[in-house]
């Protein structure tokens, strides 16, 4: 995960060095998620037929190669776009296949909590990605940051090789072709969670992709020197808080009703998103606190949605279910950063308060669509 958010963490530097427009920067940030969305149905679907460990090992190795290639080959928009797409394919072969590795190796009684902890670890990886990228990329340059990310991905290969024994996945009652999602589309409970996850991912990745750039803009507007941490540190802290928010959100969902709490989580995050982008001229410490609060609200429903989809998935189709879950989720994740970039260009550029207000409002508006999809596909 260390290299997943290296580009967004160093986004202002890339915009200046490569003379990127905000829309181009949004394309590069979103393309990793686009590569993920295109490849994830096949890669996760294969875990219904083969041990997910094999898929994961290939993905972690590809991540190491793509990060190293970015350090030595990337020199502008097109090369960065292609290499981030490859990184997205690598993420598709590690994130959900990694979850499948876990699900296949724990019992049903502990599965929802295990899913919640694993899903929260994605945010922990995000925190490491922002922190290491910012701390390394600042003094040593972005090339060194990507080389460090490549080494970390290679270490992931070794960890899985040394710790996990092989398993054989269970077979479904009725076998279907690899990309035949018709049985999943017919499962209303699953589709409700999947559509809400798409909305959640749109908002989450748009927020994470543009958070550092937004905080840099806010910092530039300050009339007094702030003692608060740098934007990349705030981004890292937001991802750490998201770990606990994700686990806590799932616990609340278990106690008070999964769908009921997801409604509350999505509406709360969406409402804050509608107004948060208009605040960059406020004191930097206040803007930072609002961003940390927004990060928590966005993440509350993450584990609850994935655990819900896994719980109601048909036996033998968990891989296919997670594949469609990721396809729709990260399809939204790919679109989110791009739409924010478009809103910034339409609103007057990244040095405009109004433009940032429109960008964040686009996140909030999409989040408010989530409860509608979840309610529409409720079990009847």
Secondary structure, DSSP 8 states (H G I E B T S, - for coil): -TTTTHHHHTHHHHHHHHT--HHHHHHHHHHHHHHHHHHHHHHHHGGGTS-HHHHHHHHHHHHHHHHHHHHHH--SHHHHHHHHHHHHHHHHTTHHHHHHHHHTTS-GGGHHHHHHHHHHHHHHHHHHHHHHHHHHHHHH-HHHHHHHHHHHHHHHHHHHHHH---------SS---TT--HHHHT-HHHHHHHHHHHHHHHHHHHHHHHHHHHHHHHHHT-SS---S--HHHHHHHHHHHHHHHHHHHHHHHHHH-HHHHHHHHHHHHHHHHHHHTT-TTS-HHHHHHHHHHHHHHHHTTHHHHHHHHHHHS-TT-HHHHHHHHHHHHHHHHHHHHHHHHHHHHHHT-TT-HHHHHHHHHHHHHHHHHHHHHHHHT---
